[in-house]
Amino acid sequence: MKIVVAVKQVPDTATQVKIGADSKGIDPAGITWIVSPYDEFAVEEALRVKEKRGDGEVVVVTLGPERAKEALRTCLAMGADRAIHLNDPAWEAADSLAVSRALAAVIRQEGPQLVFFGRQAIDDDMGAVSTQVAEFLGWPCASWIMEETVAADASSVRVARQVEGGLEIFDIPLPCVLSAQKGLNEPRYPTLKGIMGAKKKEIRDVKAADLGLGADGPRLSVVALEGLPPRPPGRILSGEPAAAAKELVRSLREDAKAI
């Protein structure tokens, strides 16, 4: 069984992110880059499916600049078999739709039975790519899954999808697209053996022309990024408790417009 996992390289959440000089992106200086945490759940689940079935192949794919190979190496060290890097200046300003079109094209070439995504990338939090890829492929899609079991004959998969107050259970025919939610599993740490072995595994570079795609302009563009305004100082209400409570209610209603 072949499984494709799409991953994205994002800034580490512990990194202090600064807006770049053009106000349309972040300043890359000093940033530590990682695999988006939700994508780690997707990689782990793909590896577990392969291990449970006793055969198959896990292929990780990402779209991004040259540094994105570090994310692929991490996934290979976890146990993925090979990787594909969509790396072309034509995708430098790609929006989620262009990324989805490119991912769908390479997935179509690979012909997997199952495709995993993380539920969203933690940098832009859009959560749109998995469903857009499924639409391009014409495959069913389930998002935010918390449980997953592939049928013995690999004809379908049963998933439990997170909803408010519980889980929805679906039986979905394969091939399909699934996006992983936190709680689906506990991602493994790469072992030293895995890290050393990852250096010998294939990372194939793919250009837009290899997928029959042109340099389509983005439908969505960033106008500007703005930092959050500074938090206003707090107020301390003094005096008698009854008078302070009255002033608190007035301030919440008239000044803060909270009630």
Wavefront OBJ file of the C-alpha trace (Angstrom):
o trace
v 0.000 0.000 0.000
v 1.445 3.336 -1.020
v 0.775 6.326 1.224
v 1.699 9.934 0.459
v 2.077 12.458 3.270
v 2.203 16.187 2.526
v 4.223 18.249 4.994
v 5.166 21.887 5.386
v 8.214 23.518 6.929
v 7.215 26.294 9.345
v 8.900 28.499 11.961
v 9.336 26.892 15.365
v 6.706 28.144 17.795
v 9.517 29.034 20.220
v 11.065 31.388 17.655
v 10.485 35.120 18.011
v 8.988 36.004 14.619
v 9.487 39.504 13.215
v 7.796 41.138 10.237
v 10.108 41.600 7.255
v 11.143 44.919 5.757
v 8.517 44.692 2.982
v 5.714 44.087 5.549
v 4.432 41.184 3.424
v 6.335 38.342 5.052
v 8.418 37.437 8.060
v 12.107 38.141 8.537
v 13.852 34.743 8.121
v 16.934 35.813 10.095
v 17.482 33.679 13.163
v 14.422 31.481 12.625
v 14.501 27.792 13.513
v 12.447 25.788 11.002
v 10.519 22.632 11.849
v 7.934 20.253 10.396
v 4.485 21.645 11.171
v 3.360 19.715 14.296
v 0.049 18.551 12.806
v 2.009 17.129 9.868
v 4.012 15.025 12.313
v 0.762 13.316 13.331
v 0.116 12.624 9.643
v 3.593 11.114 9.112
v 3.278 8.975 12.228
v -0.127 7.648 11.174
v 1.163 6.741 7.710
v 4.069 4.844 9.274
v 1.699 2.997 11.606
v -0.530 1.953 8.711
v 2.495 0.589 6.853
v 3.799 -1.235 9.934
v 0.410 -2.727 10.746
v -0.016 -4.051 7.218
v 3.544 -5.308 7.029
v 4.281 -3.829 3.610
v 3.915 -0.696 1.530
v 5.684 2.597 1.029
v 5.439 6.000 2.714
v 6.360 8.955 0.514
v 6.598 12.477 1.965
v 6.229 15.537 -0.231
v 6.660 19.237 0.396
v 6.628 22.446 -1.610
v 9.096 25.119 -0.624
v 12.598 26.564 -0.981
v 15.826 24.603 -0.676
v 15.756 24.725 3.137
v 12.515 22.674 3.097
v 14.676 19.592 2.478
v 15.438 19.703 6.210
v 11.771 18.946 6.906
v 11.868 16.046 4.467
v 15.009 14.669 6.144
v 13.220 14.741 9.481
v 10.349 12.701 8.041
v 12.773 10.258 6.420
v 14.525 9.873 9.777
v 11.158 9.027 11.358
v 10.856 6.142 8.887
v 9.433 7.409 5.599
v 10.847 5.589 2.566
v 11.512 8.465 0.178
v 10.686 12.114 -0.387
v 9.664 14.514 -3.134
v 10.583 18.198 -3.069
v 8.498 20.544 -5.235
v 11.163 23.190 -5.650
v 10.791 25.763 -8.403
v 10.910 29.592 -8.545
v 7.527 29.351 -10.293
v 6.025 28.521 -6.875
v 7.825 31.252 -4.937
v 4.650 33.330 -4.490
v 2.239 30.381 -4.592
v -0.977 30.686 -2.623
v -2.843 27.714 -1.151
v -4.641 27.047 -4.443
v -1.400 26.881 -6.453
v 0.186 24.677 -3.784
v -2.850 22.379 -3.857
v -2.744 22.130 -7.641
v 0.958 21.179 -7.549
v 0.474 18.636 -4.760
v -2.501 17.083 -6.554
v -0.428 16.754 -9.722
v 2.432 14.931 -8.014
v 0.021 12.741 -6.027
v -1.692 11.794 -9.277
v 1.704 10.754 -10.678
v 2.494 8.668 -7.580
v -0.891 6.928 -7.531
v -1.211 6.223 -3.777
v -4.203 4.626 -2.085
v -4.101 7.048 0.834
v -2.952 10.643 1.379
v -2.384 12.224 4.775
v -2.139 15.909 5.700
v -1.955 17.704 9.013
v -5.200 19.487 9.757
v -3.490 22.869 9.151
v -0.060 24.478 9.068
v 0.749 26.488 12.181
v 2.179 29.452 10.277
v -0.895 30.658 8.367
v -3.549 28.398 10.003
v -5.598 28.306 6.787
v -6.316 24.569 6.774
v -7.391 24.708 3.132
v -4.846 22.627 1.224
v -6.045 19.103 2.075
v -9.609 19.743 0.920
v -8.457 21.580 -2.189
v -6.149 18.695 -3.122
v -9.025 16.247 -2.650
v -11.195 18.393 -4.923
v -8.517 18.468 -7.653
v -8.140 14.692 -7.403
v -11.876 14.029 -7.202
v -11.323 11.938 -4.054
v -13.333 11.864 -0.813
v -11.836 13.737 2.123
v -12.214 13.666 5.912
v -10.677 16.366 8.104
v -9.609 16.535 11.762
v -9.570 12.760 12.181
v -8.915 11.283 15.637
v -9.023 7.581 14.715
v -8.280 5.652 11.520
v -8.416 1.984 10.450
v -7.743 0.725 6.923
v -9.801 -2.307 5.870
v -7.906 -5.573 5.446
v -8.512 -5.562 1.682
v -7.428 -1.899 1.431
v -10.727 -0.978 -0.214
v -11.845 1.518 2.430
v -10.884 3.277 5.631
v -12.950 3.893 8.751
v -12.235 7.241 10.396
v -13.504 9.056 13.453
v -13.730 12.777 12.887
v -13.704 15.282 15.713
v -16.890 17.289 16.154
v -18.190 19.290 19.092
v -19.050 16.917 21.892
v -17.955 13.673 20.239
v -16.809 11.825 17.140
v -18.383 11.185 13.741
v -17.613 7.767 12.237
v -17.261 7.400 8.453
v -16.444 4.528 6.118
v -14.657 6.059 3.137
v -13.636 4.261 -0.069
v -9.973 4.397 -1.062
v -8.207 6.315 -2.449
v -8.994 9.269 -0.202
v -7.472 12.256 1.589
v -7.337 12.519 5.396
v -6.120 15.337 7.628
v -4.810 14.526 11.102
v -5.830 16.180 14.340
v -3.819 16.304 17.570
v -4.635 13.162 19.552
v -4.609 10.818 16.572
v -1.286 9.404 17.815
v 1.982 10.303 19.502
v 4.669 11.016 16.867
v 7.905 9.087 17.325
v 11.286 10.724 17.699
v 13.861 9.974 15.005
v 16.485 7.525 16.267
v 20.196 7.912 15.604
v 19.931 4.979 13.196
v 17.017 6.686 11.462
v 18.884 9.987 11.183
v 21.916 8.283 9.659
v 19.750 6.209 7.326
v 17.841 9.296 6.161
v 21.019 10.608 4.523
v 20.916 7.700 2.061
v 17.239 7.940 1.188
v 16.026 9.568 -2.011
v 14.786 13.148 -2.163
v 13.585 13.812 -5.691
v 13.402 17.411 -6.919
v 10.370 18.184 -9.063
v 9.807 21.304 -11.162
v 6.523 22.784 -12.318
v 7.228 21.664 -15.885
v 7.635 18.056 -14.671
v 4.013 18.184 -13.580
v 2.765 19.924 -16.706
v 2.074 23.112 -14.760
v 2.798 26.676 -15.765
v 3.676 29.662 -13.616
v 0.112 30.634 -12.713
v -0.142 33.809 -10.680
v -1.598 33.548 -7.175
v -5.307 34.217 -6.665
v -4.573 35.309 -3.110
v -1.811 37.709 -2.110
v -0.693 39.222 1.172
v -1.243 42.979 1.291
v 0.550 43.555 4.581
v 1.366 41.985 7.934
v 0.867 43.989 11.102
v 1.985 43.263 14.631
v -0.522 43.226 17.446
v -0.986 46.622 19.097
v 0.638 46.990 22.515
v -1.561 45.852 25.347
v -2.971 48.814 27.289
v -1.995 49.054 30.962
v -4.382 47.643 33.522
v -6.362 49.655 36.071
v -6.467 49.171 39.798
v -9.748 50.121 41.418
v -9.399 51.369 44.971
v -11.842 52.465 47.599
v -14.773 50.744 49.233
v -15.728 47.333 47.711
v -19.254 48.459 46.806
v -18.009 51.592 45.030
v -15.221 49.660 43.301
v -17.681 47.038 42.057
v -19.958 49.773 40.715
v -17.034 51.406 38.908
v -15.908 48.035 37.527
v -19.320 47.374 36.018
v -19.467 50.898 34.562
v -15.990 50.532 33.056
v -16.757 47.142 31.527
v -19.975 48.462 30.011
v -18.942 51.927 28.842
v -15.173 51.794 28.342
v -14.395 48.199 27.382
v -17.826 47.513 25.796
v -17.526 44.002 27.244
v -21.028 43.795 28.735
l 1 2 3 4 5 6 7 8 9 10 11 12 13 14 15 16 17 18 19 20 21 22 23 24 25 26 27 28 29 30 31 32 33 34 35 36 37 38 39 40 41 42 43 44 45 46 47 48 49 50 51 52 53 54 55 56 57 58 59 60 61 62 63 64 65 66 67 68 69 70 71 72 73 74 75 76 77 78 79 80 81 82 83 84 85 86 87 88 89 90 91 92 93 94 95 96 97 98 99 100 101 102 103 104 105 106 107 108 109 110 111 112 113 114 115 116 117 118 119 120 121 122 123 124 125 126 127 128 129 130 131 132 133 134 135 136 137 138 139 140 141 142 143 144 145 146 147 148 149 150 151 152 153 154 155 156 157 158 159 160 161 162 163 164 165 166 167 168 169 170 171 172 173 174 175 176 177 178 179 180 181 182 183 184 185 186 187 188 189 190 191 192 193 194 195 196 197 198 199 200 201 202 203 204 205 206 207 208 209 210 211 212 213 214 215 216 217 218 219 220 221 222 223 224 225 226 227 228 229 230 231 232 233 234 235 236 237 238 239 240 241 242 243 244 245 246 247 248 249 250 251 252 253 254 255 256 257 258 259
